[in-house]
Amino acid sequence: MSMSLLKERAEAIRERIAQAAERVGRSPQNVRLVGVSKTRTVEEMREAAPFLDALGENKVQEAQKKKSLWGEVSTPPWRLIGHLQSNKARKAVELFDTVDSLDSLSLALRLDRIAGELGRHLPVLIEVNTSEEDSKTGCLIKDFPELLDKTASLPNLILEGLMTIGPLTDDEKKVRGAFETLRGLSEKARELVGLPLKELSMGMSHDFEWAVLEGSTMVRIGTALFGPRSYDDKS
Ligand SMILES: *Cc1c(COP(=O)(O)O)cnc(C)c1O
């Protein structure tokens, strides 16, 4: 893909973010653009990188391979946005700048221990299943308070906010309802644990404007940036 096409698409996405932000009196600077690069080649990712605030990858092994091929070009931060299996936790801490898909207590404990062993503080987001659909990843809303409380107390994890995937529908009310739920949880969580929790990672190619209207600080965009994926990877 040509550099200018990726640049044009990134600019168009930023323009749409800015328009949505303006509607609710928010500054577009407070919404970061995460390019979701699962299934994309390293070449495409390097071309897109200058126009992005971060790269989002779903799988540890895929990210590992890509990072080894990356070379000397500078790279934005890498964020893990897919479900993390506990046996890949160590690799994930080594490879990623942040883990956005923290969804269980056992994973939190493991990431904290490994981050400690590697002498780093790992920024994380708790992923919440706001639409409570079986197919979705993230912790259930009923399990959120305990996960929040424990995560906030772990010495090597830096809890920066929450993440969710909106329900797969074009029903604006339902989608925005899920985003509103996440924002509500984060406001309550802030009081409970006394942390700023300023990040809300929500919004994908088909719903990011609704997410911005509901307070997203980080949209995760694959298709609208890189074009359709050659296989539909829901992981
Ligand atoms: C694939 C994926 C995205 C991006 O989806 P698009 O519809 O291609 O923008 C965002 N977030 C997560 C967690 C994903 O798995």
The ligand as a Gaussian input file, in Angstrom:
#p B3LYP/6-31G(d) Opt

LIG

0 1
 C       -9.452000      -6.181000      15.327000
 C       -9.675000      -5.326000      16.505000
 C       -9.877000      -3.941000      16.371000
 C       -9.960000      -3.215000      15.040000
 O      -11.077000      -3.593000      14.327000
 P      -11.496000      -2.829000      12.966000
 O      -12.947000      -3.107000      12.874000
 O      -10.708000      -3.465000      11.874000
 O      -11.184000      -1.404000      13.127000
 C      -10.003000      -3.193000      17.534000
 N       -9.963000      -3.765000      18.752000
 C       -9.769000      -5.091000      18.912000
 C       -9.730000      -5.648000      20.284000
 C       -9.634000      -5.909000      17.803000
 O       -9.469000      -7.219000      17.979000

